[in-house]
Amino acid sequence: MTKSQVLNEKSWIGTVVDVHSGDSLSVLHPQKNTVERLYFPHTRAPAVNLPWSFEAREALRRRAIGQKVKVEI
């Protein structure tokens, strides 16, 4: 693990491993070796089984899965 992956207790760089909906995803925490589920603040995606929910999730999945992201809590 490099110093750049864990910036401090509340800021780290991880990899997106799953997308749950258009406004939530899971990121692998490199130091703890756990998956953290994160929600985008002030973003509302349609709930599951509502119109456009599949499209919102798939758009985020295509864009984010496997990408390195900086998480700031």
C-alpha positions in Angstrom: 0.0 0.0 0.0 1.3 3.4 -0.9 1.0 6.6 1.2 -1.2 8.1 -1.5 -3.9 5.5 -1.0 -4.7 6.4 2.6 -4.5 10.2 2.9 -5.9 10.4 6.5 -8.6 8.7 8.6 -11.4 10.3 6.6 -9.9 10.6 3.2 -8.6 7.7 1.1 -8.3 6.4 -2.5 -10.1 3.2 -3.3 -11.6 1.2 -6.2 -15.3 1.1 -7.1 -16.4 -2.5 -6.9 -20.2 -2.3 -7.1 -23.0 0.0 -8.0 -26.3 -0.4 -6.1 -28.3 2.4 -7.6 -27.9 5.7 -9.3 -26.9 7.3 -6.1 -24.9 4.7 -4.1 -21.9 2.5 -4.8 -19.3 0.4 -2.9 -15.6 1.2 -2.8 -12.8 -1.1 -1.6 -10.9 0.6 1.3 -7.2 -0.3 0.7 -6.1 -0.1 4.4 -8.9 -1.9 6.0 -9.4 -4.3 3.1 -13.2 -3.8 3.5 -15.9 -2.6 1.1 -17.5 0.7 2.2 -21.0 1.5 0.8 -21.2 5.2 0.0 -24.2 7.4 -0.9 -23.9 10.6 -2.9 -25.2 13.6 -0.9 -27.9 15.8 -2.5 -28.4 13.3 -5.3 -31.7 11.4 -5.8 -32.0 8.5 -8.1 -35.3 6.6 -8.7 -35.9 3.8 -6.2 -35.6 0.2 -7.5 -38.5 -0.8 -9.8 -39.5 2.7 -10.6 -39.2 4.2 -14.1 -35.6 5.0 -15.0 -34.0 3.2 -12.0 -32.3 0.7 -14.2 -31.0 3.3 -16.5 -29.7 5.5 -13.7 -27.8 2.5 -12.1 -26.4 1.3 -15.4 -25.2 4.8 -16.4 -23.3 5.1 -13.1 -22.0 1.5 -13.4 -20.6 2.0 -16.9 -18.8 5.1 -15.8 -17.5 4.1 -12.3 -16.9 0.4 -12.0 -13.2 -0.4 -11.6 -12.2 3.3 -11.4 -10.0 4.7 -8.7 -11.8 7.3 -6.6 -10.9 9.7 -3.8 -13.3 9.3 -0.9 -13.7 12.2 1.6 -16.0 11.8 4.5 
